[in-house]
Amino acid sequence: MAVVEQLVLEPLAASLDLDAFRKNGHSLVDWIADYLATLEQRPVCEPTEPGDVRAKLPVSAPERPEPFSSVLDDLDRVIVPGLAHWQHPGWFAYFPAMASPASVLGELAAAGLGVQGMLWSSAPAVTELECHVLDWLVDLMGLPQSWKTTSAGGGVLTSGASTSTLTALITARERCRGLTGASVEQMAVYASSHAHSSIEKGARLAGIPRVRHLDVDRDFSVKPEALDMAISQDLEQGLAPAAVISALGTTGTTAVDPVRGIGELAAHHQLWHHVDAAYAGSAMVCEEFRHHLDGVELADSYTFNPHKWLATSIDCSVLWVADRKPLNDVMGIEPPYLRNDASDSGQVIDYRNWDISLGRPFRALKLWFVLRTLGAEGLRSLIRLHTQWASDLSERIDNHPRLRRIAPTPFALVSFIHTDGDASTRALAAAINDSNRFFATVSEIEGHPYIRISIGSTWTMRHHVDSLWELIQESTGAMEEASERENPWER
Ligand SMILES: *Cc1c(COP(=O)(O)O)cnc(C)c1O
């Protein structure tokens, strides 16, 4: 072999050695299992200063191939000490990002297959499995039959609820343009003043210049009258109401907007009605939560994230549409190199016409692994356990003289304050987070802090919630002497 060719092939040969892949793969799975098994012994958030991680990395990329074992070693040396551990059993922050073992393996299988699902013909099973598991979910969650891909609508997997909502808003914009002849500069979007920031961002990216933030009631749920009034005011000014978003579980307190009331107004004024159920949507596997879906059959689109609370790892959001035509009209572009007989036959779904990106990972695989290995039963148990623990914690808080919930607990998020005031609430949050055993989020409503305990991390068990409660009690007792009594939540 020529010297030059040997020099070029030698480093590549090692990277394509399947025996080495097998061995390294096994050691990686062992590494992950060890990480998860020992996670509880670590602080939930590693103490890390900006630049700490990069300071451990070489200035330039390696010139010579390195052994896989040294890459694994650096997971321990460089990466793990620079993380907040979302899979830690003491993780009560934000919303959960469940990464069940089944989902992790599904992700690995998808990477191993290395296929791409832009067209049905580009890897038929990618599209058909995606259609199929999303149709399964329609039945599992009691959603409208018309949302199935076998009907007029259908579901698509996207990278996240932000992408799903952006996609819905772009479709809404085009429908509004078609219906009213309005320009995008005239358009308006409506959402709860507690709506997720992805709605503001989606409207901005869609070029819609105004988002009207609607008043909420004392449970932080939108008042339909507020929507009615906002639409009328905009119509009087010659503006074009394009879309309204209902929150089914706000990020702040999991408040649920009146989906039916909003849907009826949307239908009356011909607005696109999008439902953002990013977090709480997973609970719909259990029948007892489905009263929140009342009126959902009036929605044009709906998003929820299996990657939050349905045991599926990050990068898995569902967008359902009641009618796929307007979505396909907006997203469909057909360059000659993508033409093929199957697409021309009109018999297949080409997900590139549903999604912003052309190239699409095999997201349905991990969802399929999860649905099959947990079963509907397993998923229902998971939701019921988490919501039960949240309701027990709520009861403890309600019975505590110095703590008060600021919102109902319809799912598994408990939002509360210390009744001595903002400083005591912040001190309590600091006591929780400085323990290194638990991590909760402090958020604010109208300038006042409150503590969010979100129950649902993959490895959290009942006893972790009990230990968290013990810490809350101890820390609250220690603050008994706290100074001025002000309670901004009394209203
Ligand atoms: C988390 C969340 C989002 C954003 O989801 P991503 O998948 O991170 O984009 C949107 N809406 C609500 C209500 C959320 O809780």
Ligand as a Chemical Component Dictionary entry (heavy atoms), coordinates in Angstrom:
data_LIG
# 
_chem_comp.id                   LIG 
_chem_comp.type                 NON-POLYMER 
_chem_comp.pdbx_formal_charge   0 
_chem_comp.three_letter_code    LIG 
# 
loop_
_chem_comp_atom.comp_id 
_chem_comp_atom.atom_id 
_chem_comp_atom.alt_atom_id 
_chem_comp_atom.type_symbol 
_chem_comp_atom.charge 
_chem_comp_atom.model_Cartn_x 
_chem_comp_atom.model_Cartn_y 
_chem_comp_atom.model_Cartn_z 
_chem_comp_atom.pdbx_ordinal 
LIG C1 C1 C 0 -41.773 24.086 28.561 1  
LIG C2 C2 C 0 -42.856 24.851 27.945 2  
LIG C3 C3 C 0 -42.730 25.339 26.635 3  
LIG C4 C4 C 0 -41.444 25.244 25.848 4  
LIG O1 O1 O 0 -41.129 23.954 25.502 5  
LIG P1 P1 P 0 -39.795 23.618 24.694 6  
LIG O2 O2 O 0 -39.989 22.210 24.280 7  
LIG O3 O3 O 0 -38.666 23.796 25.663 8  
LIG O4 O4 O 0 -39.683 24.562 23.551 9  
LIG C5 C5 C 0 -43.831 25.955 26.073 10 
LIG N1 N1 N 0 -44.977 26.113 26.753 11 
LIG C6 C6 C 0 -45.116 25.681 28.020 12 
LIG C7 C7 C 0 -46.428 25.881 28.732 13 
LIG C8 C8 C 0 -44.056 25.045 28.657 14 
LIG O5 O5 O 0 -44.208 24.621 29.923 15 
# 
loop_
_chem_comp_bond.comp_id 
_chem_comp_bond.atom_id_1 
_chem_comp_bond.atom_id_2 
_chem_comp_bond.value_order 
_chem_comp_bond.pdbx_ordinal 
LIG C1 C2 SING 1  
LIG C2 C3 SING 2  
LIG C2 C8 DOUB 3  
LIG C3 C4 SING 4  
LIG C3 C5 DOUB 5  
LIG C4 O1 SING 6  
LIG O1 P1 SING 7  
LIG P1 O2 DOUB 8  
LIG P1 O3 SING 9  
LIG P1 O4 SING 10 
LIG C5 N1 SING 11 
LIG N1 C6 DOUB 12 
LIG C6 C7 SING 13 
LIG C6 C8 SING 14 
LIG C8 O5 SING 15 
# 
